[in-house]
């Protein structure tokens, strides 16, 4: 393995535990305009920019004619619900081992970045809630680039921001097919899927990856960082 220069980790489902809060908030915003989506349907669009996820679900239910023009309105509602949820809900906590992993990586000179399908307002609420601002080197949200996952734009923007030029020296870690597609599209040398939060092992096996793990705490060994 080439020496790592940066690890890019997803937030909800990967480093953030929210008891399937993203799924619930998406469904609540759709229910507010009269569309009832199944949790399994919502899981299939996890990791995508939220406007895109909403559009896919609206189309899936044959409501493009009436709800398609209202995507921005529905998304604005989703953002408000999400900010409130991540700011106050008692279920919000970091995935066990996340802060230790951040510290372990940075102690070895490896940059730690977080990226997400959320908009920046939601990301800020999460960073404040978990006290992560000083624990990572950079964060980026899907509304800050032209294209969200599975496109490579967020990782490429992080590389430019941090002065990195070799994508094979970057590891991408996430729990959705969109995360793994992003890692492949960006040319990351390590592309790790976390089984369980939103997708089964069989579902992630079908996606491009270098490793699949069942727990974030396994990542140190995968990256060759075992030990103190």
C-alpha positions in Angstrom: 0.0 0.0 0.0 1.3 3.5 -0.8 1.7 5.7 2.2 -1.7 7.3 2.9 -2.0 11.0 2.8 -5.7 11.4 3.6 -8.7 9.3 4.7 -12.1 10.6 3.6 -14.9 9.3 5.7 -18.7 9.6 5.3 -20.7 11.0 8.2 -24.2 9.5 8.9 -23.9 5.7 9.1 -20.1 5.7 9.0 -18.8 8.0 11.7 -22.1 9.3 13.0 -24.8 7.1 14.6 -28.3 8.5 14.4 -30.6 5.5 14.7 -31.6 5.8 11.0 -32.4 9.5 11.4 -31.6 10.4 7.8 -34.1 7.8 6.6 -36.8 9.1 8.9 -36.3 12.8 8.0 -36.5 12.1 4.3 -39.7 10.1 4.8 -41.2 12.9 7.0 -40.4 15.6 4.4 -42.1 13.5 1.7 -45.0 12.6 3.9 -45.6 16.3 4.5 -46.4 16.6 0.8 -48.5 13.4 0.6 -45.9 10.8 -0.5 -45.3 7.7 1.7 -41.9 6.1 1.0 -40.9 2.8 2.4 -37.7 2.8 4.5 -36.1 0.2 2.2 -36.7 2.6 -0.8 -35.0 5.4 1.1 -32.0 3.3 2.0 -31.4 2.7 -1.7 -30.8 6.4 -2.3 -28.6 6.9 0.8 -25.3 8.7 0.2 -26.7 10.7 -2.7 -27.1 14.4 -2.6 -30.5 14.9 -0.9 -32.1 16.8 -3.7 -31.2 14.0 -6.0 -32.5 11.4 -3.5 -35.8 13.2 -3.2 -36.2 13.4 -7.0 -35.5 9.7 -7.4 -38.1 8.8 -4.8 -40.7 11.1 -6.3 -40.1 9.6 -9.7 -40.3 6.1 -8.2 -43.8 6.8 -6.9 -45.0 8.3 -10.2 -45.3 11.8 -8.6 -42.9 13.7 -10.9 -45.8 15.6 -12.5 -46.9 17.3 -9.2 -44.0 17.0 -6.9 -41.1 17.3 -9.3 -41.5 21.1 -9.4 -41.6 21.2 -5.6 -38.2 19.5 -5.0 -36.6 22.7 -3.7 -39.5 23.3 -1.3 -39.3 19.7 -0.1 -35.5 19.9 0.2 -35.8 23.1 2.3 -38.1 21.3 4.6 -35.7 18.4 4.9 -32.9 20.8 5.8 -34.9 22.4 8.5 -36.0 19.1 10.0 -32.4 17.7 9.8 -30.8 20.7 11.5 -33.3 20.4 14.3 -32.9 16.7 14.5 -29.1 16.7 14.6 -28.9 19.6 17.0 -31.2 18.2 19.6 -32.1 14.5 19.2 -30.8 12.3 22.1 -29.9 9.4 19.8 -27.1 11.4 18.1 -23.6 10.1 18.9 -20.4 9.3 17.2 -19.8 5.7 16.0 -17.7 4.0 18.6 -14.1 4.5 17.8 -14.5 7.5 15.5 -12.6 10.1 17.6 -9.9 7.6 18.4 -9.5 6.8 14.7 -9.3 10.5 13.9 -6.6 11.0 16.5 -4.7 7.9 15.4 -4.6 9.0 11.8 -3.6 12.6 12.5 -0.8 11.4 14.8 0.7 9.6 11.8 0.4 12.7 9.6 -2.6 11.4 7.7 -5.2 14.1 7.0 -8.8 13.3 8.1 -11.7 14.6 6.0 -15.4 14.1 6.3 -17.8 14.3 3.3 -21.5 13.9 3.1 -24.6 14.0 1.0 -26.0 16.6 3.4 -25.9 20.3 2.7 -23.5 22.5 4.7 -26.1 23.7 7.2 -26.7 20.1 8.4 -23.0 19.3 8.4 -22.4 22.4 10.6 -25.1 21.2 13.1 -23.4 17.8 13.3 -19.9 19.2 13.7 -21.1 21.4 16.6 -23.1 18.6 18.2 -20.2 16.1 18.3 -17.4 18.6 18.9 -15.6 17.5 15.8 -14.4 20.9 14.4 -10.9 20.5 15.8 -10.7 16.8 15.3 -10.6 16.7 11.5 -8.7 18.6 8.9 -11.5 19.3 6.4 -15.2 18.8 5.7 -17.2 19.1 2.5 -20.9 18.9 1.7 -22.6 17.9 -1.5 -24.0 21.5 -2.1 -20.4 22.8 -2.3 -19.6 21.0 -5.5 -21.2 20.7 -8.9 -21.9 17.0 -8.5 -22.3 14.9 -5.4 -21.7 11.1 -5.0 -21.0 8.9 -6.8 -19.1 11.5 -8.7 -15.5 12.3 -7.5 -16.1 16.1 -7.1 -16.0 16.2 -3.3 -12.8 14.2 -3.0 -11.2 16.2 -5.8 -12.2 19.4 -4.0 -10.7 18.2 -0.7 -7.5 17.2 -2.5 -7.2 20.7 -4.0 -8.0 22.4 -0.7 -5.3 20.3 1.2 -2.7 20.4 -1.6 -2.8 16.7 -2.4 -2.2 15.4 -5.9 -2.1 11.6 -5.8 -5.6 10.0 -5.3 -4.1 6.5 -4.9 -2.7 7.8 -1.6 -6.3 8.5 -0.4 -8.7 6.1 1.4 -12.4 6.5 1.0 -14.7 5.0 3.7 -18.5 4.8 3.6 -21.5 2.7 4.1 -23.4 3.1 0.8 -22.9 2.2 -2.9 -22.7 5.9 -3.6 -19.6 6.1 -1.3 -17.9 3.2 -3.0 -18.7 4.6 -6.4 -17.2 7.9 -5.4 -14.1 6.3 -4.1 -13.6 4.4 -7.4 -14.4 7.5 -9.5 -11.8 9.5 -7.6 -9.2 6.8 -8.1 -8.7 6.2 -4.4 -6.1 3.5 -3.6 -8.2 2.2 -0.7 -12.0 2.1 -1.0 -13.7 0.7 2.1 -17.3 -0.2 2.6 -18.9 -0.6 6.0 -21.5 -3.3 6.1 -24.7 -2.9 8.1 -25.9 0.6 8.7 -27.8 0.9 5.4 -26.7 -2.0 3.1 -26.0 -5.7 3.4 -22.7 -7.3 2.6 -24.2 -8.8 -0.6 -25.3 -5.3 -1.7 -21.8 -3.8 -1.1 -20.0 -6.8 -2.5 -21.6 -5.8 -5.9 -20.0 -2.4 -5.7 -16.4 -1.4 -6.4 -14.3 -1.8 -3.2 -10.9 -2.9 -1.9 -12.2 -3.9 1.6 -15.5 -4.5 3.4 -15.6 -4.3 7.1 -18.4 -4.7 9.7 -17.2 -2.0 12.2 -15.3 1.2 12.0 -12.9 0.0 14.6 -11.6 -2.5 12.0 -10.4 0.3 9.8 -7.1 0.8 11.6 -6.0 -2.7 10.8 -7.1 -2.4 7.2 -5.0 0.8 6.9 -2.0 -0.8 8.6 -2.3 1.4 11.7 -2.7 -1.3 14.3 -0.9 -0.6 17.6 -0.6 2.5 19.8 
